Amino acid sequence: MGFVQVSPFIRKFMDIEQMNDTGWAKTYLLTDNNSKSAGLIDPVYDFMEHYLEVLETRGLSLEFVVATHTHADHITACYSLRERSGCEYFMWKDTACLGISKYLDDGEVFRLGSNELTVHHVPGHTNDHILVETSSHLFTGDFLFNGKGGVGRDDLPSGRIQEHWKSLQRLNALDDELVVCSGHEPPGTEMQTLGWNRMNNPVLQLTTFEEFALWQKEVTAGLGSVSKIKTALPANLFAEIPEVIPWME
């Protein structure tokens, strides 16, 4: 686990911590220091007991969990955490996933204690993808990675490459100082600002859809199939934990 870069002023009110010790999937714990309320963004089922242990040890009340999109490469812990803790489960309003308790709209603002979080709908990697913006951080799921990672692939269910390109233009209105907290990165990756990514992320250097389509084609060709999709995607859509999870056996 590790704390994500945050300004000293914001740190007084809200801590942001990456929770997963292994693997490339990233989960973020947001803690309001005044109310001891907490939220989790993109929790992974494999690590759910660890999240619950941390919450209990620190005396935190889990107010909500957010899935930035329908994941195809891991089972979300969102609906399981809702059942265990009674927290809200947030997703985009037109998601196909079941088990959600509150649907989010574009531009909607929700709160963690005194902190405001803003929703941006950015279809492309999936049609239900959202960004979550705080005053200091931008949680981007698989829509945008840091540096050479570029962006998430668009060849999975509900992915649309043209929509992804259009959605990238929404970043133009967002502040350079926001720290990009993405949903997947190599272990040990330091999260960087949006301004840094504008200079160092190859996709944000592209100027035409044709360039973007070529980049996606070349990168996707080297990725291969998603090994967990046949288990993870149905589980996430139907809000059901399968009896057998092959990678947890």
VMD Tcl script that draws the C-alpha trace (Angstrom):
set ca {
  {0.00 0.00 0.00}
  {1.09 3.57 -0.44}
  {-0.21 7.08 -0.12}
  {-0.75 8.93 -3.38}
  {0.72 12.39 -3.85}
  {-1.54 15.08 -2.44}
  {-1.10 18.72 -1.53}
  {-0.52 19.49 2.19}
  {-3.75 21.53 2.34}
  {-5.92 18.74 0.95}
  {-4.13 16.14 3.09}
  {-5.56 17.83 6.22}
  {-9.06 16.80 5.16}
  {-8.77 13.73 2.91}
  {-6.19 10.97 2.60}
  {-5.89 8.98 -0.64}
  {-4.18 5.60 -0.47}
  {-3.57 2.84 -3.03}
  {-4.56 -0.42 -1.33}
  {-3.37 -3.38 -3.40}
  {0.06 -4.80 -2.58}
  {0.29 -7.13 -5.58}
  {-0.77 -7.14 -9.23}
  {-1.46 -4.29 -11.64}
  {-5.05 -3.49 -10.57}
  {-5.30 -0.38 -8.38}
  {-7.84 0.34 -5.65}
  {-8.01 3.67 -3.87}
  {-9.14 4.32 -0.31}
  {-10.40 7.86 0.29}
  {-10.66 8.93 3.92}
  {-12.23 12.10 5.29}
  {-10.13 12.90 8.34}
  {-12.81 14.93 10.12}
  {-15.69 12.47 9.94}
  {-13.65 9.21 9.66}
  {-15.83 8.30 6.69}
  {-14.31 6.44 3.76}
  {-14.89 5.46 0.13}
  {-13.26 2.88 -2.12}
  {-12.74 3.31 -5.85}
  {-12.45 0.13 -7.95}
  {-12.12 -2.42 -5.12}
  {-11.01 -5.91 -6.21}
  {-12.74 -8.98 -4.78}
  {-9.42 -10.78 -4.27}
  {-8.42 -8.20 -1.63}
  {-11.81 -7.55 -0.01}
  {-10.95 -9.00 3.39}
  {-7.86 -6.78 3.51}
  {-9.97 -3.68 2.83}
  {-12.41 -4.62 5.60}
  {-9.57 -5.24 8.04}
  {-8.02 -1.83 7.30}
  {-11.39 -0.10 7.72}
  {-12.02 -1.81 11.05}
  {-8.50 -1.22 12.39}
  {-8.67 2.48 11.58}
  {-12.21 2.92 12.84}
  {-13.49 4.06 9.43}
  {-17.07 3.98 8.22}
  {-17.33 2.87 4.56}
  {-19.83 5.25 2.96}
  {-19.57 4.20 -0.69}
  {-17.77 2.09 -3.25}
  {-17.38 3.10 -6.91}
  {-16.73 1.01 -9.99}
  {-15.39 3.32 -12.69}
  {-16.58 0.82 -15.32}
  {-17.56 -2.80 -15.92}
  {-14.29 -4.61 -15.32}
  {-13.33 -7.53 -17.54}
  {-10.06 -8.51 -15.88}
  {-11.06 -8.88 -12.23}
  {-14.16 -9.38 -10.11}
  {-15.28 -6.18 -8.45}
  {-15.73 -6.19 -4.69}
  {-18.35 -3.44 -4.91}
  {-21.52 -5.44 -4.45}
  {-19.90 -7.77 -1.89}
  {-18.78 -4.77 0.16}
  {-22.28 -3.32 -0.09}
  {-23.68 -6.56 1.34}
  {-21.08 -6.75 4.10}
  {-21.01 -3.10 5.19}
  {-24.28 -1.54 4.04}
  {-22.42 1.11 2.00}
  {-23.70 2.60 -1.25}
  {-22.55 1.13 -4.58}
  {-22.10 3.81 -7.29}
  {-21.86 3.30 -11.05}
  {-22.79 5.16 -14.24}
  {-26.54 5.47 -14.71}
  {-26.75 3.36 -17.88}
  {-24.46 0.53 -16.84}
  {-25.66 -3.00 -17.53}
  {-24.34 -4.16 -14.14}
  {-26.76 -5.26 -11.43}
  {-26.53 -4.62 -7.70}
  {-25.97 -0.86 -7.85}
  {-27.67 1.22 -5.15}
  {-27.05 4.68 -6.64}
  {-26.63 5.59 -10.32}
  {-24.40 8.53 -11.24}
  {-25.05 11.13 -13.93}
  {-22.57 13.23 -15.91}
  {-21.53 16.26 -13.88}
  {-23.08 14.92 -10.70}
  {-21.36 15.82 -7.44}
  {-21.35 13.50 -4.43}
  {-19.58 13.94 -1.12}
  {-17.25 12.24 1.31}
  {-17.51 14.29 4.47}
  {-16.66 17.84 3.44}
  {-15.04 16.75 0.16}
  {-16.79 17.01 -3.19}
  {-16.31 14.42 -5.96}
  {-17.45 15.13 -9.53}
  {-18.48 12.54 -12.13}
  {-17.44 12.73 -15.80}
  {-18.88 10.22 -18.29}
  {-16.14 9.11 -20.70}
  {-17.33 6.19 -22.87}
  {-14.76 4.38 -24.94}
  {-12.96 1.64 -23.03}
  {-16.49 0.69 -21.97}
  {-19.74 2.55 -22.56}
  {-20.30 2.99 -18.81}
  {-16.88 4.43 -17.96}
  {-16.62 7.42 -15.66}
  {-13.88 9.58 -14.19}
  {-14.11 10.73 -10.58}
  {-12.55 14.13 -9.89}
  {-11.65 15.55 -6.49}
  {-10.01 18.91 -5.80}
  {-6.59 17.24 -6.10}
  {-6.96 13.89 -7.90}
  {-8.52 12.34 -10.98}
  {-9.49 8.66 -10.77}
  {-9.37 7.43 -14.35}
  {-9.95 3.67 -14.23}
  {-8.85 2.20 -17.57}
  {-9.70 5.33 -19.55}
  {-6.25 6.89 -19.03}
  {-2.99 5.49 -17.69}
  {0.19 7.27 -16.64}
  {2.94 7.92 -19.18}
  {3.74 5.33 -21.82}
  {0.81 3.14 -20.77}
  {-1.40 5.49 -22.76}
  {-5.02 4.39 -22.39}
  {-7.05 1.22 -21.99}
  {-7.90 -1.03 -24.91}
  {-11.17 -0.61 -26.79}
  {-11.68 -4.13 -28.15}
  {-13.51 -5.59 -25.13}
  {-17.33 -5.77 -24.67}
  {-18.98 -2.32 -25.13}
  {-15.63 -0.75 -26.09}
  {-15.85 1.89 -28.84}
  {-12.65 3.39 -30.21}
  {-14.28 6.48 -31.73}
  {-16.07 7.21 -28.46}
  {-12.80 6.88 -26.57}
  {-11.15 9.43 -28.85}
  {-14.04 11.86 -28.40}
  {-14.02 11.37 -24.64}
  {-10.31 12.16 -24.42}
  {-11.14 15.70 -25.45}
  {-12.98 16.13 -22.13}
  {-9.62 16.16 -20.39}
  {-8.94 19.56 -21.97}
  {-11.16 21.26 -19.40}
  {-9.44 19.67 -16.40}
  {-6.62 21.17 -14.35}
  {-2.97 20.30 -14.94}
  {-2.41 19.79 -11.20}
  {-4.81 16.87 -10.82}
  {-2.94 13.66 -9.97}
  {-3.96 10.84 -12.33}
  {-4.86 7.77 -10.27}
  {-5.38 5.07 -12.87}
  {-6.93 1.63 -12.55}
  {-3.90 -0.32 -13.76}
  {-0.17 0.34 -13.60}
  {2.98 -1.75 -13.16}
  {3.83 -2.27 -9.47}
  {5.74 0.68 -8.04}
  {4.47 3.21 -10.59}
  {4.34 6.77 -9.26}
  {1.12 8.51 -10.14}
  {1.72 11.74 -12.06}
  {-0.26 14.89 -12.71}
  {-2.47 15.43 -15.71}
  {-0.08 18.16 -16.82}
  {2.83 15.71 -16.72}
  {0.76 13.24 -18.72}
  {-0.02 15.85 -21.34}
  {3.73 16.00 -21.94}
  {4.60 12.31 -21.46}
  {1.59 10.15 -22.32}
  {1.86 9.21 -26.02}
  {-1.90 9.19 -26.57}
  {-2.25 12.76 -25.31}
  {0.30 13.77 -27.95}
  {-1.90 12.54 -30.81}
  {-3.87 15.03 -32.85}
  {-6.14 12.90 -35.09}
  {-8.47 9.93 -34.70}
  {-6.49 8.07 -37.37}
  {-3.36 8.31 -35.23}
  {-5.27 7.08 -32.22}
  {-6.77 4.13 -34.12}
  {-3.30 3.10 -35.30}
  {-1.90 3.36 -31.75}
  {-4.73 1.21 -30.39}
  {-4.27 -1.39 -33.13}
  {-0.54 -1.71 -32.50}
  {-0.81 -1.83 -28.71}
  {-3.79 -4.19 -28.60}
  {-2.04 -6.64 -30.93}
  {0.64 -7.08 -28.29}
  {-1.73 -7.57 -25.36}
  {-3.52 -10.76 -26.37}
  {-6.69 -12.06 -24.73}
  {-7.90 -11.16 -21.25}
  {-7.44 -14.40 -19.32}
  {-10.00 -13.69 -16.56}
  {-12.82 -12.31 -18.71}
  {-14.99 -15.47 -18.86}
  {-15.21 -15.50 -15.07}
  {-14.95 -11.81 -14.22}
  {-17.33 -10.23 -16.72}
  {-20.44 -12.33 -15.92}
  {-19.74 -11.96 -12.19}
  {-19.62 -8.18 -12.51}
  {-22.66 -7.93 -14.75}
  {-24.91 -10.14 -12.61}
  {-23.49 -9.16 -9.18}
  {-22.79 -12.77 -8.30}
  {-19.63 -14.34 -6.94}
  {-18.99 -17.65 -8.75}
  {-18.51 -20.80 -6.70}
  {-15.10 -21.32 -8.29}
  {-12.68 -18.45 -9.01}
  {-9.80 -20.17 -10.84}
  {-7.07 -17.68 -9.94}
  {-7.99 -17.82 -6.23}
  {-7.92 -21.61 -5.97}
}
mol new
graphics top color blue
foreach p $ca { graphics top sphere $p radius 0.5 }
foreach p [lrange $ca 0 end-1] q [lrange $ca 1 end] { graphics top cylinder $p $q radius 0.2 }
display resetview
